Amino acid sequence: MDPGMKQLQECLTEIEIEAEHLLLATHQLVENDKARNGNREALTALRKKARTTRSSVPSAFETIMREVERTEARTMMKEVCATCGNYDSKDRTWMMFPGSDIFACVPFHAAHTILEKDQEHFDFEAKKLQSYVKEKSFLISERGALADKINPSVLKSLVTLTDKSK
């Protein structure tokens, strides 16, 4: 076989492998988003049950200042959960554990704490997958495989965008 043809075949094989990885990562990103949205809906349902929203629960500072205004003899710190609010955190609620068919009756505070930690994990995984998709898209674009669909300079400007930390 001609050396130029062999090199072209190897290049196409590498691009195809990278494209396959890109498609798998995109599929995983969609699955992750479905799970993340389901988890978000569960957290919203728990907040509705407790009749709280993120903005309706007073901050720790506001709670301390109200306590100081009432009397100086009381304890200064009373912890208020952002999801529970004044709701009885020991009230039991049913929860299905992810990845299994097991339902359990767990305390309200434990249920929403588990869901919030899962939400953080889903957010982290989504950001990781998004950066991986950007990296693979840029790699494939540099090799010229996406040149007919996306201008390489436009793709490079999209890929090199950075998020500012808050």
DSSP file with accessible surface (Angstrom, degrees, kcal/mol):
  #  RESIDUE AA STRUCTURE BP1 BP2  ACC     N-H-->O    O-->H-N    N-H-->O    O-->H-N    TCO  KAPPA ALPHA  PHI   PSI    X-CA   Y-CA   Z-CA
    1    1 A M              0   0  163      0, 0.0     5,-0.0     0, 0.0     0, 0.0   0.000 360.0 360.0 360.0 144.5    0.0    0.0    0.0
    2    2 A D     >  -     0   0  110      1,-0.1     4,-2.4     2,-0.0     5,-0.2  -0.357 360.0-130.0 -62.6 135.6    1.1    3.5   -0.8
    3    3 A P  H  > S+     0   0   98      0, 0.0     4,-2.3     0, 0.0     5,-0.2   0.867 108.9  52.6 -58.8 -35.5    2.7    5.3    2.2
    4    4 A G  H  > S+     0   0   40      2,-0.2     4,-2.2     1,-0.2     5,-0.1   0.903 110.2  47.5 -66.3 -39.6    0.4    8.3    1.6
    5    5 A M  H  > S+     0   0  108      2,-0.2     4,-2.6     1,-0.2    -1,-0.2   0.889 110.9  51.5 -66.9 -40.0   -2.7    6.2    1.6
    6    6 A K  H  X S+     0   0  111     -4,-2.4     4,-2.3     2,-0.2    -2,-0.2   0.910 110.4  48.8 -63.4 -41.8   -1.6    4.4    4.7
    7    7 A Q  H  X S+     0   0  137     -4,-2.3     4,-2.4     2,-0.2    -2,-0.2   0.909 111.4  49.6 -64.9 -40.9   -1.1    7.7    6.5
    8    8 A L  H  X S+     0   0   90     -4,-2.2     4,-2.7     2,-0.2     5,-0.2   0.924 110.4  50.9 -63.4 -41.7   -4.5    8.9    5.3
    9    9 A Q  H  X S+     0   0  101     -4,-2.6     4,-2.3     1,-0.2    -2,-0.2   0.915 111.4  47.4 -63.4 -42.6   -6.1    5.7    6.6
   10   10 A E  H  X S+     0   0  100     -4,-2.3     4,-2.4     2,-0.2    -1,-0.2   0.909 112.1  50.4 -65.2 -40.2   -4.4    6.1   10.0
   11   11 A C  H  X S+     0   0   51     -4,-2.4     4,-2.4     2,-0.2    -2,-0.2   0.929 111.6  47.4 -64.4 -44.0   -5.5    9.7   10.2
   12   12 A L  H  X S+     0   0   98     -4,-2.7     4,-2.6     1,-0.2    -1,-0.2   0.881 110.8  52.5 -65.1 -37.0   -9.1    8.8    9.4
   13   13 A T  H  X S+     0   0   70     -4,-2.3     4,-2.4    -5,-0.2    -2,-0.2   0.927 110.0  48.1 -64.1 -43.4   -9.0    6.0   11.9
   14   14 A E  H  X S+     0   0   94     -4,-2.4     4,-2.5     2,-0.2    -2,-0.2   0.919 112.4  48.8 -63.4 -42.6   -7.8    8.4   14.6
   15   15 A I  H  X S+     0   0   25     -4,-2.4     4,-2.7     1,-0.2    -1,-0.2   0.918 111.1  50.4 -64.2 -40.6  -10.5   10.9   13.7
   16   16 A E  H  X S+     0   0  134     -4,-2.6     4,-2.3     2,-0.2    -2,-0.2   0.907 110.2  49.3 -65.6 -39.2  -13.2    8.3   13.8
   17   17 A I  H  X S+     0   0   85     -4,-2.4     4,-2.3     2,-0.2    -1,-0.2   0.936 112.5  47.6 -64.0 -44.7  -12.0    7.0   17.2
   18   18 A E  H  X S+     0   0   35     -4,-2.5     4,-2.2     1,-0.2    -2,-0.2   0.906 111.6  50.8 -62.9 -39.7  -12.1   10.6   18.5
   19   19 A A  H  X S+     0   0   34     -4,-2.7     4,-2.6     2,-0.2    -1,-0.2   0.885 108.3  52.4 -66.0 -37.0  -15.5   11.2   17.0
   20   20 A E  H  X S+     0   0  101     -4,-2.3     4,-2.4     2,-0.2    -2,-0.2   0.924 109.8  48.5 -64.2 -41.4  -16.8    8.0   18.7
   21   21 A H  H  X S+     0   0   81     -4,-2.3     4,-2.4     2,-0.2    -2,-0.2   0.891 110.7  52.2 -63.4 -39.3  -15.5    9.2   22.0
   22   22 A L  H  X S+     0   0   28     -4,-2.2     4,-2.5     2,-0.2    -2,-0.2   0.924 109.8  47.8 -63.5 -44.2  -17.2   12.5   21.4
   23   23 A L  H  X S+     0   0  111     -4,-2.6     4,-2.5     1,-0.2    -2,-0.2   0.904 112.0  49.8 -64.8 -40.3  -20.5   10.8   20.7
   24   24 A L  H  X S+     0   0  107     -4,-2.4     4,-2.5     2,-0.2    -1,-0.2   0.913 111.6  48.4 -63.6 -42.1  -20.3    8.7   23.8
   25   25 A A  H  X S+     0   0    7     -4,-2.4     4,-2.3     2,-0.2    -2,-0.2   0.900 111.3  50.4 -65.6 -38.3  -19.5   11.7   25.9
   26   26 A T  H  X S+     0   0   58     -4,-2.5     4,-2.1     2,-0.2    -2,-0.2   0.917 110.9  48.7 -65.2 -42.5  -22.4   13.6   24.4
   27   27 A H  H  X S+     0   0  111     -4,-2.5     4,-2.3     1,-0.2    -2,-0.2   0.922 111.8  49.3 -62.1 -43.0  -24.7   10.7   25.1
   28   28 A Q  H  X S+     0   0  104     -4,-2.5     4,-2.6     1,-0.2    -2,-0.2   0.877 108.1  54.7 -64.8 -35.9  -23.4   10.5   28.7
   29   29 A L  H  X S+     0   0   26     -4,-2.3     4,-2.3     2,-0.2    -1,-0.2   0.911 108.2  48.5 -63.6 -41.0  -24.0   14.2   29.1
   30   30 A V  H  X S+     0   0   67     -4,-2.1     4,-2.1     2,-0.2    -2,-0.2   0.931 112.5  48.0 -65.0 -44.7  -27.7   13.8   28.0
   31   31 A E  H  X S+     0   0   76     -4,-2.3     4,-2.1     1,-0.2    -2,-0.2   0.906 111.3  51.1 -62.0 -41.2  -28.1   10.9   30.5
   32   32 A N  H  X S+     0   0   10     -4,-2.6     4,-2.7     1,-0.2    -1,-0.2   0.901 108.4  52.0 -63.1 -40.2  -26.5   13.0   33.2
   33   33 A D  H  X S+     0   0   46     -4,-2.3     4,-2.6     2,-0.2    -1,-0.2   0.884 107.6  52.3 -65.0 -37.6  -28.8   15.9   32.5
   34   34 A K  H  X S+     0   0  129     -4,-2.1     4,-2.1     2,-0.2    -1,-0.2   0.937 113.0  44.0 -62.5 -45.8  -31.9   13.6   32.7
   35   35 A A  H  X S+     0   0   43     -4,-2.1     4,-2.3     2,-0.2    -2,-0.2   0.905 113.3  51.6 -65.3 -40.4  -30.7   12.4   36.2
   36   36 A R  H  X S+     0   0   57     -4,-2.7     4,-2.5     1,-0.2    -2,-0.2   0.915 110.0  48.7 -64.6 -40.5  -29.8   15.9   37.3
   37   37 A N  H  X S+     0   0   66     -4,-2.6     4,-2.4     2,-0.2    -1,-0.2   0.901 110.7  50.9 -67.1 -39.6  -33.3   17.2   36.3
   38   38 A G  H  X S+     0   0   36     -4,-2.1     4,-2.0     2,-0.2    -2,-0.2   0.910 111.4  48.2 -62.1 -40.7  -35.0   14.4   38.1
   39   39 A N  H  X S+     0   0   13     -4,-2.3     4,-2.3     2,-0.2    -2,-0.2   0.908 110.3  51.6 -65.8 -40.1  -33.0   15.1   41.2
   40   40 A R  H  X S+     0   0  114     -4,-2.5     4,-2.3     1,-0.2    -2,-0.2   0.903 108.7  51.4 -64.0 -39.9  -33.8   18.8   40.9
   41   41 A E  H  X S+     0   0  121     -4,-2.4     4,-2.3     2,-0.2    -1,-0.2   0.896 108.5  51.5 -63.9 -38.8  -37.5   18.0   40.7
   42   42 A A  H  X S+     0   0   38     -4,-2.0     4,-2.1     2,-0.2    -2,-0.2   0.917 109.8  49.4 -64.6 -41.6  -37.2   15.8   43.8
   43   43 A L  H  X S+     0   0    6     -4,-2.3     4,-2.3     1,-0.2    -2,-0.2   0.908 110.1  51.2 -63.7 -39.6  -35.6   18.7   45.7
   44   44 A T  H  X S+     0   0   54     -4,-2.3     4,-2.3     1,-0.2    -2,-0.2   0.910 108.3  52.0 -63.7 -41.0  -38.3   21.1   44.5
   45   45 A A  H  X S+     0   0   58     -4,-2.3     4,-2.2     1,-0.2    -1,-0.2   0.903 109.9  49.0 -62.7 -39.9  -41.0   18.6   45.8
   46   46 A L  H  X S+     0   0   17     -4,-2.1     4,-2.2     2,-0.2    -1,-0.2   0.896 110.0  51.1 -67.0 -38.0  -39.3   18.5   49.2
   47   47 A R  H  <>S+     0   0   26     -4,-2.3     5,-2.8     1,-0.2     4,-0.5   0.889 110.1  49.9 -65.9 -37.0  -39.2   22.3   49.3
   48   48 A K  H ><5S+     0   0  156     -4,-2.3     3,-0.5     3,-0.2    -2,-0.2   0.895 108.9  52.1 -66.4 -39.3  -42.9   22.4   48.5
   49   49 A K  H 3<5S+     0   0   81     -4,-2.2    -2,-0.2     1,-0.2    -1,-0.2   0.901 115.0  41.1 -63.0 -39.3  -43.6   19.9   51.2
   50   50 A A  T 3<5S-     0   0   10     -4,-2.2    -1,-0.2    -5,-0.1    36,-0.2   0.513 110.3-128.1 -83.6  -5.0  -41.7   22.0   53.7
   51   51 A R  T < 5 +     0   0  226     -3,-0.5     2,-0.3    -4,-0.5    -3,-0.2   0.909  66.2 123.7  56.1  47.0  -43.3   25.2   52.2
   52   52 A T      < -     0   0   14     -5,-2.8     2,-0.3    31,-0.1    -1,-0.2  -0.921  42.6-165.6-129.9 158.6  -39.9   26.8   51.7
   53   53 A T     >  -     0   0   72     -2,-0.3     4,-1.1    -3,-0.1     3,-0.4  -0.860  43.7 -99.0-128.6 171.4  -38.0   28.3   48.9
   54   54 A R  T  4 S+     0   0  177     -2,-0.3     3,-0.2     1,-0.2    -1,-0.0   0.884 125.8  40.6 -59.4 -35.7  -34.3   29.2   48.8
   55   55 A S  T  4 S+     0   0  117      1,-0.2    -1,-0.2    -3,-0.0     4,-0.1   0.645 105.1  65.5 -89.2 -13.6  -35.2   32.8   49.4
   56   56 A S  T  4 S+     0   0   64     -3,-0.4    -1,-0.2    26,-0.1    -2,-0.2   0.731  83.2  82.3 -83.3 -20.5  -37.9   32.2   52.0
   57   57 A V  S  < S-     0   0   18     -4,-1.1    25,-0.1    25,-0.2    -5,-0.0  -0.726  86.9-121.3 -85.2 125.6  -35.7   30.7   54.7
   58   58 A P        -     0   0   31      0, 0.0    22,-0.1     0, 0.0    -2,-0.1  -0.310  27.4-110.0 -66.9 149.3  -33.9   33.5   56.6
   59   59 A S     >  -     0   0   57      1,-0.1     4,-2.2    -4,-0.1     5,-0.2  -0.253  30.3-104.9 -71.1 166.5  -30.2   33.5   56.6
   60   60 A A  H  > S+     0   0   55      1,-0.2     4,-2.4     2,-0.2    18,-0.2   0.892 122.1  54.0 -60.7 -37.0  -28.2   32.6   59.8
   61   61 A F  H  > S+     0   0  144      2,-0.2     4,-2.6     1,-0.2    -1,-0.2   0.934 107.6  49.0 -64.7 -44.5  -27.4   36.3   60.3
   62   62 A E  H  > S+     0   0   93      1,-0.2     4,-2.2     2,-0.2    -1,-0.2   0.911 111.6  50.0 -62.0 -40.1  -31.1   37.3   60.1
   63   63 A T  H  X S+     0   0   11     -4,-2.2     4,-2.1     2,-0.2    -1,-0.2   0.924 111.1  48.8 -64.0 -43.7  -32.0   34.6   62.6
   64   64 A I  H  X S+     0   0   36     -4,-2.4     4,-2.4     1,-0.2    -2,-0.2   0.930 110.7  50.5 -62.2 -44.4  -29.3   35.7   65.0
   65   65 A M  H  X S+     0   0   75     -4,-2.6     4,-2.2     1,-0.2    -1,-0.2   0.891 109.4  50.5 -66.1 -36.7  -30.4   39.3   64.8
   66   66 A R  H  X S+     0   0  114     -4,-2.2     4,-1.8     1,-0.2    -1,-0.2   0.909 111.0  49.2 -64.5 -41.9  -34.0   38.4   65.5
   67   67 A E  H  X S+     0   0   26     -4,-2.1     4,-2.1     1,-0.2     7,-0.2   0.887 110.3  50.9 -64.1 -38.1  -33.0   36.4   68.6
   68   68 A V  H  < S+     0   0   34     -4,-2.4    -2,-0.2     1,-0.2    -1,-0.2   0.904 108.6  52.0 -67.0 -39.3  -30.8   39.3   69.8
   69   69 A E  H  < S+     0   0  156     -4,-2.2    -1,-0.2    -5,-0.2    -2,-0.2   0.882 110.6  48.4 -64.6 -36.5  -33.7   41.7   69.5
   70   70 A R  H  < S-     0   0  156     -4,-1.8     2,-0.3     1,-0.3    -2,-0.2   0.959 129.3 -23.1 -70.9 -53.6  -36.1   39.5   71.5
   71   71 A T     <  -     0   0   53     -4,-2.1    -1,-0.3    -5,-0.1     3,-0.2  -0.979  40.0-142.6-159.8 149.2  -33.8   38.8   74.4
   72   72 A E  S    S+     0   0  140     -2,-0.3    -1,-0.1     1,-0.2    -4,-0.1   0.622  95.1  69.7 -86.6 -14.8  -30.2   38.7   75.3
   73   73 A A  S    S+     0   0   92     -5,-0.1    -1,-0.2     2,-0.1     3,-0.1   0.732  81.7  87.5 -79.9 -22.1  -30.5   35.7   77.6
   74   74 A R  S    S-     0   0  135     -3,-0.2     2,-0.0    -7,-0.2    -3,-0.0  -0.270  94.3 -81.8 -74.5 166.8  -31.2   33.1   74.8
   75   75 A T        -     0   0  110      1,-0.1    -1,-0.1     2,-0.1    -2,-0.1  -0.360  34.1-137.1 -67.9 148.2  -28.5   31.3   72.9
   76   76 A M  S    S+     0   0  103      1,-0.1     2,-0.5    -3,-0.1    -9,-0.1   0.809  81.0  58.3 -79.0 -30.3  -27.0   33.3   70.1
   77   77 A M        +     0   0  128    -10,-0.1     2,-0.4     2,-0.0    -1,-0.1  -0.888  49.2 167.5-115.0 123.8  -26.9   30.6   67.4
   78   78 A K        -     0   0  116     -2,-0.5     2,-0.3   -18,-0.2   -15,-0.1  -0.971  31.4-135.5-129.3 115.2  -29.8   28.6   66.1
   79   79 A E        -     0   0  179     -2,-0.4     2,-0.5   -16,-0.1    -2,-0.0  -0.541  19.0-167.4 -76.4 131.5  -29.1   26.7   62.9
   80   80 A V        -     0   0   34     -2,-0.3     2,-0.2   -22,-0.1   -20,-0.1  -0.979  16.8-134.5-121.2 122.9  -31.7   26.9   60.2
   81   81 A C     >  -     0   0   30     -2,-0.5     4,-2.1     4,-0.5    28,-0.0  -0.559  11.7-135.5 -75.6 138.4  -31.5   24.5   57.3
   82   82 A A  T  4 S+     0   0   57     -2,-0.2   -25,-0.2     1,-0.2    -1,-0.1   0.785 103.9  33.8 -67.1 -26.7  -32.1   26.2   53.9
   83   83 A T  T  4 S+     0   0    1      2,-0.1    -1,-0.2    26,-0.0   -31,-0.1   0.866 122.3  43.0 -94.1 -44.0  -34.4   23.5   52.7
   84   84 A C  T >4 S+     0   0    3      1,-0.2     3,-2.2     2,-0.1     2,-0.2   0.895  74.8 169.7 -70.8 -42.1  -36.2   22.5   56.0
   85   85 A G  T 3< S-     0   0   15     -4,-2.1    -4,-0.5     1,-0.3    -1,-0.2  -0.462  77.2 -22.2  63.3-127.8  -36.8   26.0   57.3
   86   86 A N  T 3  S+     0   0  148     -2,-0.2    -1,-0.3   -36,-0.2     2,-0.1   0.324 109.0 121.8 -93.9   6.1  -39.1   25.6   60.3
   87   87 A Y  S <  S-     0   0   62     -3,-2.2     2,-0.7     1,-0.1   -37,-0.1  -0.389  80.8 -95.3 -69.5 147.7  -40.4   22.3   59.1
   88   88 A D    >   -     0   0   99      1,-0.2     3,-1.4    -2,-0.1    20,-0.2  -0.508  35.7-163.1 -66.3 108.3  -39.9   19.3   61.4
   89   89 A S  T 3  S+     0   0   44     -2,-0.7    20,-2.0     1,-0.3    21,-0.4   0.656  85.2  60.3 -72.6 -13.7  -36.7   17.8   60.1
   90   90 A K  T 3  S+     0   0  162     17,-0.2    -1,-0.3    18,-0.2     2,-0.1   0.529  74.8 116.3 -90.4  -6.9  -37.4   14.5   61.8
   91   91 A D    <   -     0   0   57     -3,-1.4    17,-2.8    16,-0.1     2,-0.3  -0.400  69.7-122.4 -58.9 135.6  -40.6   13.9   59.9
   92   92 A R  E     -A  107   0A 138     15,-0.2     2,-0.3    16,-0.1    -1,-0.1  -0.618  31.5-178.3 -91.2 142.8  -40.1   10.8   57.8
   93   93 A T  E     -A  106   0A  19     13,-3.3    13,-2.6    -2,-0.3     2,-0.3  -0.967  29.6-107.3-136.2 152.1  -40.5   10.8   54.0
   94   94 A W  E     +A  105   0A 180     -2,-0.3     2,-0.3    11,-0.2    11,-0.2  -0.593  38.3 177.6 -82.7 140.6  -40.2    8.0   51.4
   95   95 A M  E     -A  104   0A  16      9,-2.4     9,-2.5    -2,-0.3     2,-0.6  -0.999  23.6-145.0-144.5 136.2  -37.2    8.0   49.2
   96   96 A M  E     -A  103   0A  87     -2,-0.3     7,-0.2     7,-0.2     3,-0.1  -0.905  28.5-127.2 -99.9 125.9  -36.0    5.7   46.4
   97   97 A F    >   -     0   0   66      5,-1.9     3,-1.4    -2,-0.6     5,-0.3  -0.506  31.3-102.4 -75.3 137.8  -32.2    5.3   46.4
   98   98 A P  T 3  S+     0   0   85      0, 0.0    -1,-0.1     0, 0.0     3,-0.1  -0.289 102.6  18.6 -63.0 140.6  -30.6    6.0   43.0
   99   99 A G  T 3  S+     0   0   92      1,-0.2     2,-0.3    -3,-0.1    -2,-0.1   0.588 116.9  71.9  79.2  10.1  -29.5    3.0   41.0
  100  100 A S  S <  S-     0   0   35     -3,-1.4    -1,-0.2     2,-0.1    -4,-0.0  -0.920  78.1-124.7-145.9 173.4  -31.7    0.6   43.0
  101  101 A D        +     0   0  147     -2,-0.3     2,-0.5    -3,-0.1    -2,-0.0  -0.046  69.0 123.1-108.8  29.9  -35.3   -0.4   43.5
  102  102 A I        -     0   0  108     -5,-0.3    -5,-1.9     2,-0.0     2,-0.4  -0.820  43.0-164.2-100.2 124.3  -35.2    0.1   47.2
  103  103 A F  E     -A   96   0A 131     -2,-0.5     2,-0.3    -7,-0.2    -7,-0.2  -0.867  12.4-178.6-101.0 141.3  -37.6    2.5   48.9
  104  104 A A  E     -A   95   0A  26     -9,-2.5    -9,-2.4    -2,-0.4     2,-0.8  -0.992  30.2-129.1-140.0 147.8  -36.9    3.6   52.4
  105  105 A C  E     +A   94   0A  42     -2,-0.3   -11,-0.2   -11,-0.2   -13,-0.1  -0.864  43.8 168.4 -95.8 107.5  -38.6    5.9   54.9
  106  106 A V  E     -A   93   0A  21    -13,-2.6   -13,-3.3    -2,-0.8     5,-0.0  -0.815  41.9 -83.1-120.1 159.6  -35.9    8.3   56.0
  107  107 A P  E  >  -A   92   0A  46      0, 0.0     4,-2.4     0, 0.0   -15,-0.2  -0.305  40.4-119.3 -60.1 146.8  -36.0   11.5   58.0
  108  108 A F  H  > S+     0   0    0    -17,-2.8     4,-2.3     1,-0.2     5,-0.3   0.901 112.8  50.9 -55.3 -46.5  -36.8   14.6   55.9
  109  109 A H  H  > S+     0   0   77    -20,-2.0     4,-1.9     1,-0.2    -1,-0.2   0.902 110.6  48.9 -62.7 -40.6  -33.5   16.3   56.6
  110  110 A A  H  > S+     0   0   37    -21,-0.4     4,-2.5     2,-0.2    -1,-0.2   0.908 109.7  53.5 -66.1 -39.1  -31.5   13.2   55.6
  111  111 A A  H  X S+     0   0    2     -4,-2.4     4,-2.2     1,-0.2    -2,-0.2   0.951 112.8  40.6 -63.0 -49.8  -33.5   12.9   52.3
  112  112 A H  H  X S+     0   0    1     -4,-2.3     4,-2.4     1,-0.2    -1,-0.2   0.849 112.7  55.9 -73.3 -26.6  -32.9   16.4   51.1
  113  113 A T  H  X S+     0   0   38     -4,-1.9     4,-2.2    -5,-0.3    -1,-0.2   0.936 109.2  47.1 -66.5 -42.7  -29.3   16.3   52.3
  114  114 A I  H  X S+     0   0   57     -4,-2.5     4,-2.4     1,-0.2    -2,-0.2   0.934 113.5  48.6 -62.1 -44.7  -28.7   13.2   50.2
  115  115 A L  H  X S+     0   0   20     -4,-2.2     4,-2.3     1,-0.2    -2,-0.2   0.882 109.9  51.2 -65.5 -37.7  -30.4   14.8   47.2
  116  116 A E  H  X S+     0   0   52     -4,-2.4     4,-2.1     2,-0.2    -1,-0.2   0.903 110.6  48.4 -67.3 -39.1  -28.4   18.0   47.5
  117  117 A K  H  X S+     0   0  136     -4,-2.2     4,-2.1     2,-0.2    -2,-0.2   0.909 111.6  50.3 -66.2 -39.8  -25.1   16.1   47.6
  118  118 A D  H  X S+     0   0   43     -4,-2.4     4,-2.8     2,-0.2    -2,-0.2   0.892 108.2  53.7 -62.5 -38.1  -26.2   14.1   44.6
  119  119 A Q  H  X S+     0   0   29     -4,-2.3     4,-2.5     2,-0.2    -2,-0.2   0.915 107.7  49.6 -64.1 -41.9  -27.1   17.4   42.8
  120  120 A E  H  X S+     0   0  134     -4,-2.1     4,-2.3     2,-0.2    -1,-0.2   0.912 111.5  49.7 -61.8 -41.1  -23.6   18.7   43.5
  121  121 A H  H  X S+     0   0   99     -4,-2.1     4,-2.6     2,-0.2    -2,-0.2   0.920 110.7  49.2 -64.2 -43.1  -22.1   15.5   42.1
  122  122 A F  H  X S+     0   0   42     -4,-2.8     4,-2.4     1,-0.2    -2,-0.2   0.896 110.6  50.8 -63.3 -40.0  -24.3   15.7   39.0
  123  123 A D  H  X S+     0   0   57     -4,-2.5     4,-2.3     2,-0.2    -1,-0.2   0.920 110.9  48.3 -63.4 -42.6  -23.3   19.4   38.5
  124  124 A F  H  X S+     0   0  125     -4,-2.3     4,-2.3     1,-0.2    -2,-0.2   0.934 112.6  48.1 -63.1 -45.6  -19.6   18.5   38.8
  125  125 A E  H  X S+     0   0   49     -4,-2.6     4,-2.7     1,-0.2    -1,-0.2   0.886 109.9  53.1 -62.9 -38.8  -20.0   15.6   36.3
  126  126 A A  H  X S+     0   0    1     -4,-2.4     4,-2.6     2,-0.2    -1,-0.2   0.929 110.2  46.8 -64.0 -43.7  -21.8   17.8   33.8
  127  127 A K  H  X S+     0   0  137     -4,-2.3     4,-2.2     2,-0.2    -2,-0.2   0.904 112.7  50.2 -64.7 -39.9  -19.0   20.4   33.9
  128  128 A K  H  X S+     0   0  102     -4,-2.3     4,-2.0     1,-0.2    -2,-0.2   0.933 113.0  45.6 -64.1 -44.6  -16.4   17.7   33.5
  129  129 A L  H  X S+     0   0   24     -4,-2.7     4,-2.7     2,-0.2    -2,-0.2   0.881 110.3  54.2 -67.0 -37.7  -18.3   16.2   30.5
  130  130 A Q  H  X S+     0   0   84     -4,-2.6     4,-2.3     2,-0.2    -1,-0.2   0.918 109.6  47.0 -63.3 -41.5  -18.9   19.6   28.9
  131  131 A S  H  X S+     0   0   67     -4,-2.2     4,-2.4     2,-0.2    -1,-0.2   0.888 111.7  51.7 -67.5 -35.5  -15.1   20.4   29.0
  132  132 A Y  H  X S+     0   0   74     -4,-2.0     4,-2.6     2,-0.2     5,-0.2   0.922 109.8  49.2 -65.3 -42.1  -14.4   16.9   27.6
  133  133 A V  H  X S+     0   0   28     -4,-2.7     4,-2.6     2,-0.2     5,-0.2   0.914 111.5  49.5 -63.9 -41.9  -16.8   17.5   24.7
  134  134 A K  H  X S+     0   0   78     -4,-2.3     4,-2.4    -5,-0.2    -1,-0.2   0.931 111.5  49.1 -60.8 -45.1  -15.3   20.9   24.0
  135  135 A E  H  X S+     0   0  112     -4,-2.4     4,-2.4     1,-0.2    -2,-0.2   0.932 113.7  44.9 -62.1 -47.0  -11.8   19.4   24.0
  136  136 A K  H  X S+     0   0   22     -4,-2.6     4,-2.6     2,-0.2     5,-0.2   0.898 112.6  51.7 -65.9 -40.2  -12.8   16.5   21.6
  137  137 A S  H  X S+     0   0   22     -4,-2.6     4,-2.5    -5,-0.2    -1,-0.2   0.922 111.5  47.3 -62.1 -42.1  -14.7   18.9   19.3
  138  138 A F  H  X S+     0   0   41     -4,-2.4     4,-2.6    -5,-0.2    -2,-0.2   0.916 111.6  50.7 -66.3 -41.3  -11.6   21.2   19.1
  139  139 A L  H  X S+     0   0   48     -4,-2.4     4,-1.3     2,-0.2    -2,-0.2   0.929 113.3  44.7 -62.7 -45.1   -9.3   18.2   18.5
  140  140 A I  H  <>S+     0   0    7     -4,-2.6     5,-1.7     1,-0.2     6,-0.5   0.901 113.1  51.8 -66.5 -39.2  -11.5   16.9   15.7
  141  141 A S  H ><5S+     0   0    3     -4,-2.5     3,-1.5    -5,-0.2    -2,-0.2   0.892 104.7  55.8 -65.7 -39.1  -11.9   20.4   14.2
  142  142 A E  H 3<5S+     0   0  122     -4,-2.6    -1,-0.2     1,-0.3    -2,-0.2   0.842 103.6  55.4 -62.6 -30.8   -8.1   21.0   14.2
  143  143 A R  T 3<5S-     0   0   93     -4,-1.3    -1,-0.3    -5,-0.2    -2,-0.2   0.523 119.6-113.0 -80.9  -4.9   -7.7   17.9   12.1
  144  144 A G  T X 5S+     0   0   41     -3,-1.5     3,-0.8    -4,-0.3     4,-0.3   0.499  82.2 121.8  92.9   4.7  -10.1   19.4    9.6
  145  145 A A  T 3 <S+     0   0   44     -5,-1.7     3,-0.2     1,-0.2    -4,-0.2   0.804  82.6  37.2 -73.2 -26.9  -13.0   16.9   10.0
  146  146 A L  T >> S+     0   0   40     -6,-0.5     4,-2.9     1,-0.2     3,-1.2   0.260  83.1 109.9-105.0  12.2  -15.5   19.7   11.0
  147  147 A A  T <4 S+     0   0   54     -3,-0.8    -1,-0.2     1,-0.3    -2,-0.1   0.828  76.7  52.4 -61.6 -31.4  -14.2   22.3    8.6
  148  148 A D  T 34 S+     0   0  134     -4,-0.3    -1,-0.3    -3,-0.2     3,-0.1   0.730 119.5  33.8 -78.1 -17.8  -17.3   22.1    6.3
  149  149 A K  T <4 S+     0   0  167     -3,-1.2     2,-0.4     1,-0.3    -2,-0.2   0.837 125.8  24.1-102.6 -44.6  -19.7   22.6    9.2
  150  150 A I  S  < S-     0   0   64     -4,-2.9    -1,-0.3    -9,-0.0    -4,-0.1  -0.990  79.6-118.1-129.4 131.0  -18.0   24.9   11.7
  151  151 A N     >  -     0   0   91     -2,-0.4     4,-2.5     1,-0.1     3,-0.5  -0.456  25.1-132.5 -63.7 128.7  -15.2   27.4   10.9
  152  152 A P  H  > S+     0   0   57      0, 0.0     4,-2.6     0, 0.0     5,-0.2   0.856 105.6  53.5 -56.7 -34.8  -12.2   26.3   13.0
  153  153 A S  H  > S+     0   0   77      2,-0.2     4,-2.0     1,-0.2     5,-0.1   0.900 109.9  47.7 -68.6 -35.6  -11.6   29.9   14.2
  154  154 A V  H  > S+     0   0   69     -3,-0.5     4,-2.0     2,-0.2    -1,-0.2   0.938 113.5  47.5 -67.6 -45.1  -15.2   30.1   15.5
  155  155 A L  H  X S+     0   0   13     -4,-2.5     4,-2.7     1,-0.2     5,-0.2   0.919 110.4  52.5 -62.9 -40.5  -14.9   26.7   17.2
  156  156 A K  H  X S+     0   0  112     -4,-2.6     4,-2.3    -5,-0.2    -1,-0.2   0.915 108.3  50.5 -62.9 -39.9  -11.5   27.7   18.8
  157  157 A S  H  < S+     0   0   62     -4,-2.0     4,-0.3     1,-0.2    -1,-0.2   0.877 112.8  46.9 -67.1 -33.6  -13.1   30.8   20.2
  158  158 A L  H >< S+     0   0   95     -4,-2.0     3,-0.8     1,-0.2    -2,-0.2   0.904 113.8  47.1 -72.2 -39.4  -15.9   28.8   21.7
  159  159 A V  H 3< S+     0   0   29     -4,-2.7    -2,-0.2     1,-0.2    -1,-0.2   0.864 108.1  54.9 -72.0 -34.4  -13.7   26.2   23.1
  160  160 A T  T 3< S+     0   0   82     -4,-2.3    -1,-0.2    -5,-0.2    -2,-0.2   0.476  78.7 117.8 -84.7   3.9  -11.2   28.6   24.7
  161  161 A L    <   -     0   0  109     -3,-0.8     2,-0.4    -4,-0.3    -3,-0.0  -0.428  52.4-153.6 -64.8 141.3  -13.9   30.4   26.7
  162  162 A T        -     0   0  121     -2,-0.1     2,-0.4     0, 0.0    -2,-0.1  -0.924  11.1-124.4-121.4 145.9  -13.3   30.2   30.4
  163  163 A D        -     0   0  140     -2,-0.4     2,-0.5     1,-0.0     0, 0.0  -0.691  23.1-131.7 -84.6 138.8  -15.8   30.3   33.2
  164  164 A K        -     0   0  195     -2,-0.4     2,-0.1     1,-0.0    -1,-0.0  -0.775  22.7-124.5 -89.9 129.6  -15.1   32.9   35.9
  165  165 A S              0   0  120     -2,-0.5    -1,-0.0     1,-0.1     0, 0.0  -0.464 360.0 360.0 -72.8 146.8  -15.3   31.5   39.4
  166  166 A K              0   0  255     -2,-0.1    -1,-0.1     0, 0.0     0, 0.0  -0.420 360.0 360.0 -82.1 360.0  -17.7   33.3   41.7
